[in-house]
Amino acid sequence: MAEIELTAESFQKDVLDQEKPVLVDFWAEWCVPCRMLTPIVEELAEELEGKAIVAKGNVDEIPEWAEKYGIQSIPTLMVFHKGEVVKSQVGAGSKESIEAMLEGLI
């Protein structure tokens, strides 16, 4: 299963209302580190199918996300669990560091 592309309308249903943990990659098209992270996020979406949800949110298209969640640099990865941010990471980390964010939640 591919990662979910979030919209302003889908964020509540696809992220906040989920019982499973949701890894959200906040990114922008022009961001080189964001593009470098894309294959890792896609791979995790496949590997975590059924255990967690992986989603991408373009902060250029929905700038309110940056304000609401305090995103000052991208990429920013956040793990939401039952509607709350439980972990976050700024910058393009390794696959292992991203997997560690989900430890204990899946």
C-alpha positions as CSV (number, residue, x, y, z in Angstrom):
1,M,0.0,0.0,0.0
2,A,1.4,3.4,-0.9
3,E,1.5,6.3,1.5
4,I,-1.6,8.5,1.7
5,E,-1.4,12.0,0.2
6,L,-3.1,14.2,2.8
7,T,-5.4,17.1,2.1
8,A,-6.9,19.7,4.4
9,E,-10.2,17.8,4.1
10,S,-8.7,14.3,4.8
11,F,-6.4,15.1,7.7
12,Q,-9.0,14.6,10.4
13,K,-10.1,11.2,9.0
14,D,-6.7,9.9,7.8
15,V,-4.6,11.0,10.7
16,L,-6.4,12.2,13.8
17,D,-9.3,9.7,13.9
18,Q,-7.1,6.6,13.4
19,E,-6.6,4.0,16.0
20,K,-3.3,2.8,14.4
21,P,-0.2,5.0,14.6
22,V,0.2,7.4,11.7
23,L,3.6,8.5,10.4
24,V,3.2,11.8,8.6
25,D,6.0,13.1,6.4
26,F,5.5,16.9,6.2
27,W,7.4,18.0,3.0
28,A,7.4,20.4,0.0
29,E,8.2,19.8,-3.7
30,W,11.2,22.1,-3.7
31,C,12.9,20.5,-0.7
32,V,15.9,18.3,-1.7
33,P,16.1,16.4,1.6
34,C,12.4,15.8,1.4
35,R,12.9,14.2,-2.1
36,M,15.8,12.1,-0.7
37,L,13.5,10.8,2.1
38,T,10.7,9.8,-0.3
39,P,12.0,6.3,-1.2
40,I,12.4,5.5,2.5
41,V,8.9,6.7,3.3
42,E,7.5,4.7,0.4
43,E,9.3,1.5,1.5
44,L,8.0,2.0,5.1
45,A,4.5,2.4,3.8
46,E,4.8,-1.1,2.2
47,E,6.4,-2.7,5.2
48,L,4.0,-1.3,7.7
49,E,0.8,-2.1,5.9
50,G,-1.7,-3.3,8.4
51,K,0.3,-2.1,11.4
52,A,0.6,1.6,10.8
53,I,-0.4,4.3,8.3
54,V,2.1,6.3,6.4
55,A,1.1,9.7,5.0
56,K,2.6,12.7,3.3
57,G,1.5,16.3,3.8
58,N,2.7,19.1,1.5
59,V,3.2,22.2,3.8
60,D,3.3,24.5,0.8
61,E,-0.3,23.4,-0.1
62,I,-1.6,23.5,3.5
63,P,0.5,26.1,5.4
64,E,-1.8,25.9,8.4
65,W,-0.1,22.5,9.3
66,A,3.2,24.3,9.8
67,E,1.6,26.7,12.2
68,K,-0.5,24.2,14.1
69,Y,2.3,21.6,14.6
70,G,5.2,24.0,14.9
71,I,7.0,22.9,11.8
72,Q,9.9,25.3,11.1
73,S,12.0,23.0,8.9
74,I,11.2,20.3,6.5
75,P,11.2,17.4,6.2
76,T,9.5,17.0,9.5
77,L,8.2,13.5,10.4
78,M,5.6,13.2,13.1
79,V,4.0,10.1,14.6
80,F,0.4,10.6,15.6
81,H,-1.3,8.1,17.9
82,K,-5.0,8.4,18.7
83,G,-5.0,12.0,17.5
84,E,-2.0,13.2,19.3
85,V,1.6,13.8,18.2
86,V,3.7,11.4,20.2
87,K,7.1,11.6,18.4
88,S,8.7,13.9,15.9
89,Q,11.9,14.2,13.9
90,V,13.3,17.1,11.9
91,G,15.4,16.3,8.9
92,A,15.9,13.4,6.6
93,G,16.9,10.6,9.0
94,S,17.7,7.0,8.3
95,K,15.1,4.3,7.9
96,E,16.2,2.9,11.2
97,S,15.6,6.2,13.0
98,I,12.2,6.5,11.5
99,E,11.3,2.9,12.5
100,A,12.5,3.7,16.0
101,M,9.8,6.5,16.2
102,L,7.2,3.8,15.9
103,E,8.7,1.4,18.5
104,G,6.2,0.5,21.1
105,L,3.2,1.7,19.0
106,I,2.9,-1.1,16.5
